[in-house]
Every structure is written in structure tokens, then in C-alpha cells.
Amino acid sequence: MVKRKTYFSLLLGSGLVVILGCVLWPAPLAVELAAVSLRPLRVVIEEQGRTRAHDPFLVAAPVTARLLRPVLEAGDRVTAGQVLATLAVAPDDARVVAVAEANVKVAEARRDAAAAGITEAEGALALARREAERRQELAKNRLANPEEVDTFLQAAEAAEARLASLRAALAAAEAEVLGARSWLLGSTGNEGEALLSVVAPVSGTLYRVYEANERVVVAGTPLYALSQDDALEVVVDLLTQDAVQVRPGQPLIITGWGGSEELQGVVERVEPQAFTKLSALGVEEQRVNVIGRLDTVPVGLGAEYRVTAAIVLSERAAVLTVPVSALFRKDGQWQVFRAVRGRAGRREVSVGQRNAAWAEVLSGLEEGESVVVFPPERLQDGARVAEADQ
């Protein structure tokens, strides 16, 4: 009887120990798991940018004059040779006009003299050549000595050189005439102002009108900004440490421009010099402009529009990847927690290229293995884990 009571007490005590162990034993830590797998990997640098006219033309006033009120507005399409603006050039006073007219006459007289000298030199050259040819024929029959032949050949060469000199003088005299006449531009006596038309150098769209009212402008004053054939390019300023990875020819994807579709383009060049720019937090940053070209320009997209540009550094179809959220740094190395048969095991890994979501696995993990995503701080090596309900 005593033995039976003792056995029952031992059995009851063992049961209580088991029950207490089950109650006090820590439950597995609920974690989110993800599989290491092959997937496409696109690595991009994304930054805000803007559009601008490709190869723009700045049309300026060629002379100081009074600009008549323009009739064109920003956004108007123009064709090459179309009149963009009309300038009224004021006449000079009588003394200035008289001096300019006298200078024109002097220049014209020099031009006429040079032209007459050319006529005379052409005749002299023809005569010298004929005399040299005769002496050469006589020398063949031994009726003239070689020295005489050389003398006439030299005379022909001298006549040819004088003709070339007079032709150059004529060209200079004609240029003087044009220069002298330019001083008479706008000088119309008492009849009023002379009108000068400013035409479009190329076909395209006016995206800026600098002078919208009638006023006197000096030579070189900008009048219009013109985009040739409506071509646009994208300007993206990147941090210098990002810009060193960019090469001409890399794909460019444009979003955030207002339309639903992605615009395709290509990087044309990276400017060689960086500049300093203040960030939103007031920190000085060294940045570089990257210039890209759009394949097609949609209707409604113009110059100086804000866009979001993604430069594709690399794109591969099948790469062994792990979620970036599973990676953490410890002792200067990338590590993850693998989940194997309900236990978390810390594993050192080597990673290559990565984007915002995925990182390339170079070593340390195999396809199909499970890793803990967003590992909690209390997770320890060897701890029991269970996948949380999604």
C-alpha cells in the first residue's frame, strides 16, 4: 500500500513538472520568412530631373533699334525663315550720313581701281605668256639662248603674281564697300525709320518670349528662345558618387511627368564638372548633370517640366537574390538569419548589386533556402522561430 502511494506521488510529480515545463517553455518567435530565389534584377539610380529644349536657339536683336510690338507668343510654332520680330532702325543725323556716304564712295573708287588693275594685269599676263612661249620655240631651233628664255618665263610668273595680288585687293575693296554701306543702315534721309526683319533660324516652337512690348533694344538683346524641331532632353543632377556609375548609352526611364505611361530614353553624356548644391536639409552636396535624350516626346510635355528619371545601370533576367530587408551588418559583414527546421541560424553572406528590394547573392546562400525578413532585435542565433500568419 505504501509502495502504491509512493508510485502515485512520483507519477503526479512528474506530470506537474511536464505541465510546468510546457507552460514556462518559450513559444517560437513569429517571424516573416522569404525564399532565396532566382529572379530578374534591375539596378537603377532614381532622381528628380527636368526637361529642356535640345540644341536651343536664342534669337537676339542684331542692331540697336526700336522693337515693334511682337505678335507671336510662347508656344507658337514657327518655320525656318519666318519673321519673328520687326526692328525700326532710327536714321542718323545729316553729318553722320554725309560721312558714311563719302566713305562708301571712297570704298567704291578703290574697288573700281582694283577692278581696272585686274583687267590690265590679265592683258599683261597673256602677253608675257605668249612671249615666253615664242622664246621657248626659238630655243628649240637654237635661235634663242636659255638665259633669254628664263628671263621671259620669269616675267610671265611675275605678271601672274601681280594678277593674284590685284584680285586679293579687289576682294578687300569689295569688303570695304560692304562695311561702309553698313553705316548707312537705317539712314533714309527724312523719310523715317528703316525696317529690319528678324527671322527664325530653324523650325520649331517658341518656348520663351523675352520682349513682349514695343521698346528700344540694344544689339544682342535676347528676343526669343526657340527649340529646334521640338526636341527635348532630360537633365538629372546626381550625387558625384552615383554619377561615376553612369555611362552614355545606358537606358533611361521617365515617370512622374503627368502621363500614365513610362517614357523611354538613353543617356547621352555626363558633364565633366560637378557643382555645389544645397540639399533640402541645408547640406552642401557635390552634384553632376547627366543629360539624356527621349525616344519620343508625348503631346503636352514641354521644356522645363519636372520629371522622375531612373537610369538603368544593369538588368539581368535570372539572378540569385535575397530580400534587402533580410540583410544586416555585424562585425563589418553582411549577415542573415536562415530558418532551418524551426531554428534561426545566423549566416554570413556576400552580396553584389542590389536595388531597393533585392540584393544579388554571391556566396553564403543557396536557392530555395528561407531567410528571416526584418529580423527583430531579440532574435538570437539558434532561437526557435515560426512563420507568422500572413
Rosetta blueprint (number, residue, H / E / L):
1 M L
2 V H
3 K H
4 R H
5 K H
6 T H
7 Y H
8 F H
9 S H
10 L H
11 L H
12 L H
13 G H
14 S H
15 G H
16 L H
17 V H
18 V H
19 I H
20 L H
21 G H
22 C H
23 V H
24 L H
25 W L
26 P L
27 A L
28 P L
29 L E
30 A E
31 V E
32 E E
33 L E
34 A E
35 A E
36 V L
37 S E
38 L E
39 R E
40 P E
41 L E
42 R E
43 V E
44 V E
45 I E
46 E E
47 E E
48 Q E
49 G E
50 R E
51 T E
52 R E
53 A E
54 H L
55 D L
56 P L
57 F E
58 L E
59 V E
60 A E
61 A L
62 P L
63 V L
64 T L
65 A E
66 R E
67 L E
68 L L
69 R L
70 P L
71 V L
72 L L
73 E L
74 A L
75 G L
76 D L
77 R E
78 V E
79 T L
80 A L
81 G L
82 Q L
83 V E
84 L E
85 A E
86 T E
87 L E
88 A E
89 V E
90 A L
91 P L
92 D L
93 D L
94 A H
95 R H
96 V H
97 V H
98 A H
99 V H
100 A H
101 E H
102 A H
103 N H
104 V H
105 K H
106 V H
107 A H
108 E H
109 A H
110 R H
111 R H
112 D H
113 A H
114 A H
115 A H
116 A H
117 G H
118 I H
119 T H
120 E H
121 A H
122 E H
123 G H
124 A H
125 L H
126 A H
127 L H
128 A H
129 R H
130 R H
131 E H
132 A H
133 E H
134 R H
135 R H
136 Q H
137 E H
138 L H
139 A H
140 K H
141 N L
142 R L
143 L L
144 A L
145 N L
146 P H
147 E H
148 E H
149 V H
150 D H
151 T H
152 F H
153 L H
154 Q H
155 A H
156 A H
157 E H
158 A H
159 A H
160 E H
161 A H
162 R H
163 L H
164 A H
165 S H
166 L H
167 R H
168 A H
169 A H
170 L H
171 A H
172 A H
173 A H
174 E H
175 A H
176 E H
177 V H
178 L H
179 G H
180 A H
181 R H
182 S H
183 W L
184 L L
185 L L
186 G L
187 S L
188 T L
189 G L
190 N L
191 E L
192 G L
193 E L
194 A E
195 L E
196 L E
197 S E
198 V E
199 V E
200 A L
201 P L
202 V L
203 S L
204 G E
205 T E
206 L E
207 Y E
208 R E
209 V E
210 Y L
211 E L
212 A L
213 N L
214 E L
215 R E
216 V E
217 V E
218 V L
219 A L
220 G L
221 T L
222 P E
223 L E
224 Y E
225 A E
226 L E
227 S E
228 Q E
229 D L
230 D L
231 A L
232 L E
233 E E
234 V E
235 V E
236 V E
237 D E
238 L E
239 L E
240 T H
241 Q H
242 D H
243 A H
244 V L
245 Q L
246 V L
247 R L
248 P L
249 G L
250 Q L
251 P E
252 L E
253 I E
254 I E
255 T E
256 G L
257 W L
258 G L
259 G L
260 S L
261 E L
262 E L
263 L E
264 Q E
265 G E
266 V E
267 V E
268 E E
269 R E
270 V E
271 E L
272 P L
273 Q L
274 A L
275 F E
276 T E
277 K E
278 L E
279 S L
280 A L
281 L L
282 G L
283 V L
284 E E
285 E E
286 Q E
287 R E
288 V E
289 N E
290 V E
291 I E
292 G E
293 R E
294 L E
295 D L
296 T L
297 V L
298 P L
299 V L
300 G L
301 L L
302 G L
303 A L
304 E L
305 Y L
306 R E
307 V E
308 T E
309 A E
310 A E
311 I E
312 V E
313 L E
314 S E
315 E E
316 R E
317 A E
318 A E
319 V E
320 L E
321 T E
322 V E
323 P E
324 V H
325 S H
326 A H
327 L L
328 F E
329 R E
330 K E
331 D L
332 G L
333 Q E
334 W E
335 Q E
336 V E
337 F E
338 R E
339 A E
340 V E
341 R L
342 G L
343 R E
344 A E
345 G E
346 R E
347 R E
348 E E
349 V L
350 S E
351 V E
352 G E
353 Q E
354 R E
355 N L
356 A L
357 A L
358 W E
359 A E
360 E E
361 V E
362 L E
363 S E
364 G L
365 L L
366 E L
367 E L
368 G L
369 E L
370 S E
371 V E
372 V E
373 V E
374 F L
375 P L
376 P L
377 E L
378 R L
379 L L
380 Q L
381 D L
382 G L
383 A L
384 R E
385 V E
386 A E
387 E E
388 A L
389 D L
390 Q L
